[in-house]
Amino acid sequence: MTQSRLALSLGDPSGIGPEIAVKAWRALRSTGPAFVVIGDAETLAAAHGGASEVRVVRSIAEGASLFASALPVIDIPLPVPAIPGHPTPGSSALVIRWIDTAARLAIDGEADALVTAPIAKAPLYAAGFAFPGHTEFLGELAPSPPGDMGRGPVMMLAAADLRVSLVTIHEPLFRVPSLLTIQLIVNAGLVTAEALRRDFGIDRPRLAVAGLNPHAGESGALGGEELAIVAPAVRELAARGVEVSGPHPSDTLFHPEARARYDAALCLYHDQALIPVKMLDFWGGVNVTLGLAIVRTSPDHGVGYDIAGQGVARPDSLIAAVKLAAAIAARRAT
């Protein structure tokens, strides 16, 4: 079995997280990578007939050692049972605690990496969660040390032969132009280039930077952000030793021939990055948080309330996230 000690936070207990955790364990139990769930054992046992397979453990090491025979969980129980497909009142504080606990296991070195199952943001916001999502929360818990290669967190999505990093993440589209700065783009580029070297083993990473406007602004005729912000950021990245090109029109950046010319694309807003990833590999995409002191990955999908509890959720993306987390952790350890 692949040697690993991964912590998996269960995510929203009313979503598909429990089901895909059980299915991922069944797919990986013979080969690994091994993971230990941080969450509610009863919810996990009820998911997809997993009652006889779940085992409560006290540590990541204990759970990893029995992964081949049982799905290990560090039990932090819910106050009331979760109802599939319906956000459970009172569970939000526990969801946040599961993430926090799993992250601290990685920070303390007990876990090699963190994998997070999907969360629903609205119930967490109602419970006082002060962050737009996982990425920003983990950036507060496990910030990268100061350095010359930018400061995380930066969200990357990886699918098949495509990697995309985001300059802005969970922002309304109308706000994006006012949020973009040269430094914001440069920082995302530096963090991405360093992660490609350290975490993906690419010695001379190549970045392609997308434009904001149609046709990358058409020399200013369709918008001035490329001339005023994006192009200067590209020049600064090049001056700092990054092999970079752009700004590129985003409608010509993601076909196979274009993808062969870069190792990661730097996208300026959420859908500019996520649409090509999901078109290329809807089931297998992985969310990777760059620039943290720990390794963190996540499936590239939401909580799936509409199919929760029906036994039809696919674990492909979670399996890919577990495998990528283990691969990055192993590379960092060498």
Protein Blocks (a to p, Z undefined) as FASTA:
>chain_A
ZZddddddebjaklmmlmmmmmmmmmmmmnopaddddddfklmmmgghilmmpccdfbfk
lmmmmmmmoccddddddfbdcdehiacehklmmmmmmmmmmmmmmmnomagbdcdddddf
klmmmnopabfblmlmmmmmmccdddfeopaddddddehjbccddfbfcdcfklmmmmpc
fklmmmmmmmmmmmmmmmnopabacdddddfbehhlnnolnojklmmmmmmmmmmmmmno
paceddddfklmmgmklmmmpcbdcdfbfklmmmmmmmmmmmlgccddehiabdcddddb
deklmlgonlpacfklmmmmmmmmmmmmmmmmZZ
